[in-house]
């Protein structure tokens, strides 16, 4: 058959030809597919902008987030782009100071979930039998308790704050990661290369770090990417209820809570933190969904 007598119908021809090339690695295939997902790329752009603004605005702004400028509940203007609050603080600066707090809490909670979940799921799946059964029953018991109830009780006991918030979000947040990693480990632990490593006397730690985790990396990345927006939303919700980061520290949740009290006279105080909470959660979810689509197991060679 002559190759030029056939053509690909629909889709992106260039991307399809790249995927069809046997020399393309799995992770390059993932990148190609991800780069053609417009929503995922939009999510990446939004996250880059949010991170850059959160990094540099509080550093180079002429005002600090806690400065009381004597201009109370001023609407957005050339001088105060996002207006001011009831204490005369610049909302633009506080938004990006709050972004630091919200992003730090979300990422820190996701990293703790990653560490605990990967270790728990890997050991459970690799050990199997009674060990696996006991470890997953513990996870089931923790799952049976409502997540928000656990977080609220812990924050009431420990008092609101940055570190208590991260700890509270991580108490049961790792369970989903553990289940996903366990499923991945169960699907690959009987592969020939794993069995060969076991036969050669490889330790459990070596098997987990060198063989099991690298092959479950796709699922781990997707889960972690989707864990961050969940943690940001939970922190914002709890801060809105007054259980989050205490004043005068800025976070999007506390700003939304303060803004809600003045929505009739100063709606911008609620609108701006609500918009950035929504945009950031959308961006992380879009990136997570893009990664999940790009890491379709059918692409594996």
SULBELGI-V715129 format. One record per pair of residues at least 4 apart in sequence whose ideal C-beta (glycine too) atoms are under 8 Angstrom apart, sorted by the first residue. I is the first residue (numbers start at 1). J is the second residue. Records with the same first field share a line. If there is no record, write none. Layout:
I=J / J
This chain:
1=5 / 6
8=13 / 16
11=15 / 16
12=16 / 36
13=17
14=18
15=19 / 32 / 33 / 36
16=20
17=21
18=24 / 28 / 29 / 32
19=24 / 29 / 32 / 33 / 299
22=301
24=28 / 29 / 32
25=29
26=30 / 299 / 300 / 301
27=31
28=32
29=33 / 294 / 299
30=34 / 218 / 291 / 294 / 295 / 299
31=35 / 294
32=36
33=37 / 293 / 294 / 296 / 299
34=40 / 41 / 290 / 291 / 293 / 294
35=41
37=41 / 290 / 293 / 294
38=42
39=43 / 286 / 289 / 290
40=44 / 286 / 287 / 289 / 290 / 291 / 293 / 294
41=45 / 290
42=46 / 283 / 286
43=47 / 282 / 283 / 284 / 285 / 286 / 287 / 290
44=48 / 283 / 287
45=49
46=50 / 279 / 280 / 282 / 283
47=51 / 280 / 283 / 284 / 287
48=52
49=53
50=54 / 99 / 103 / 276 / 279 / 280 / 283
51=55 / 103
52=56
53=57 / 96 / 99
54=58 / 96 / 97 / 99 / 100 / 103
55=59 / 100
56=60
57=61 / 92 / 93 / 96 / 97
58=64 / 65 / 93 / 96 / 97 / 100
61=90 / 92 / 93
63=67 / 69 / 89 / 90 / 93
64=93
65=89 / 90 / 93 / 94 / 97 / 98 / 250
66=89 / 248
67=89 / 90 / 93
68=87 / 88 / 89
69=84 / 88 / 89 / 90
70=88
71=80 / 84 / 88
72=84 / 85 / 86 / 87 / 88
73=83 / 84 / 85 / 86 / 262 / 265 / 266 / 269
74=80 / 83 / 84
75=83 / 266 / 268
76=80 / 81 / 82 / 83 / 268
77=81 / 83
80=84 / 90 / 91 / 92
81=92
82=90 / 91 / 92 / 95 / 268 / 272
83=91 / 266 / 268 / 269 / 272
84=88 / 89 / 90 / 91
85=89 / 91 / 94 / 258 / 259 / 262 / 266 / 269
86=258 / 262 / 266
89=93 / 94
90=94
91=95 / 255 / 268 / 269 / 272
92=96
93=97
94=98 / 250 / 255
95=99 / 250 / 252 / 255 / 272 / 273 / 276
96=100
97=101 / 250
98=102 / 250 / 251 / 252 / 254 / 255 / 273
99=103 / 252 / 276 / 280
100=104
101=105 / 162 / 245 / 249 / 250 / 251 / 252
102=106 / 232 / 235 / 236 / 251 / 252 / 253 / 277 / 280
103=107 / 232 / 280
104=108 / 162
105=109 / 162 / 165 / 166 / 169 / 231 / 232 / 235 / 245 / 251
106=110 / 228 / 229 / 231 / 232 / 235
107=111 / 228
108=112 / 166
109=113 / 166 / 169 / 170 / 173 / 227 / 228 / 231
110=114 / 224 / 227 / 228 / 231
111=115 / 224
112=116 / 166 / 170 / 173 / 174
113=117 / 170 / 173 / 174 / 176 / 177 / 224 / 227
114=118 / 174 / 177 / 220 / 224 / 227
115=119 / 174
116=120 / 170 / 174 / 177 / 178
117=121 / 174 / 175 / 176 / 177 / 178 / 180 / 181 / 223
118=122 / 177 / 178 / 181 / 213 / 220
119=123 / 208
120=124 / 135 / 139 / 174 / 178 / 181 / 182
121=125 / 177 / 178 / 179 / 180 / 181 / 182 / 183 / 184 / 185
122=126 / 181 / 182 / 185 / 208 / 212 / 213 / 216
123=127 / 131 / 135 / 204 / 208
124=131 / 132 / 135 / 136 / 178 / 182 / 185
125=132 / 181 / 182 / 183 / 184 / 185 / 186 / 189 / 212
126=185 / 189 / 204 / 207 / 208 / 212
127=131 / 132 / 135 / 204
128=132 / 186 / 189
129=133
130=134
131=135
132=136 / 182
133=137
134=138
135=139
136=140 / 179 / 182
137=141
138=142
139=143 / 175 / 178 / 179
140=144
141=145
142=171 / 172 / 175
143=172 / 175
145=149 / 150 / 172
146=150
147=151 / 172 / 173
148=152 / 234
149=153
150=154 / 168 / 171 / 172
151=155 / 168 / 169 / 171 / 234 / 238
152=156 / 238 / 243
153=157
154=158 / 164 / 167 / 168 / 171
155=159 / 160 / 164 / 165 / 168 / 238 / 243 / 244
156=243
158=164 / 167 / 168
159=164
160=164 / 165 / 242 / 243 / 244 / 245 / 246
161=165 / 245 / 246
162=166 / 245 / 249
163=167
164=168
165=169 / 235 / 238 / 244 / 245
166=170
167=171
169=173 / 231 / 234 / 235
170=174
173=177 / 227 / 230 / 231
174=178
175=179
176=180 / 223 / 227
177=181 / 220 / 223 / 224 / 227
178=182
179=183
180=184 / 219 / 220 / 223
181=185 / 213 / 216 / 219 / 220
182=186
183=187 / 219
184=188 / 212 / 215 / 216 / 219
185=189 / 212 / 216
188=194 / 211 / 212 / 215 / 216
189=194 / 212
190=194 / 195
191=195
192=196
193=197 / 211
194=198 / 207 / 211 / 212
195=199
196=200
197=202 / 206 / 207 / 210 / 211
198=202 / 207
202=206 / 207 / 210
203=207
204=208
205=209
206=210 / 211
207=211 / 212
208=212 / 213
209=213
210=214
211=215
212=216
213=217 / 220
216=220
217=221
218=222 / 291 / 295
219=223 / 295
220=224
221=225 / 291 / 295
222=226 / 288 / 291 / 292 / 295
223=227
224=228
225=284 / 287 / 288 / 291
226=230 / 284 / 285 / 288
227=231
228=232 / 284
229=233 / 280 / 281 / 284 / 285 / 288
230=234
231=235
232=236 / 252 / 277 / 280 / 281 / 284
233=237 / 277 / 281
234=238
235=239 / 244 / 245 / 251 / 253
236=240 / 244 / 251 / 252 / 253 / 256 / 277
237=241 / 253
238=243 / 244 / 253
239=243 / 244 / 245 / 251 / 252 / 253 / 254 / 256 / 257
240=244 / 253 / 254 / 256 / 257 / 260
241=257
242=257
244=251 / 253 / 254
245=249 / 251 / 253 / 254
247=254
249=254
250=254 / 255
251=255
252=256 / 273 / 276 / 277
253=257 / 273 / 277
254=258
255=259 / 269 / 272 / 273
256=260 / 270 / 273 / 274 / 277
257=261
258=262 / 269
259=263 / 266 / 267 / 268 / 269 / 270 / 271 / 272 / 273 / 274
260=270
262=266 / 267 / 269 / 270
263=267 / 269 / 270
267=271
268=272
269=273
270=274
271=275
272=276
273=277
274=278
275=279
276=280
277=281
278=282
279=283
280=284
281=285
282=286
283=287
284=288
285=289
286=290
287=291
288=292
289=293
290=294
291=295
295=299
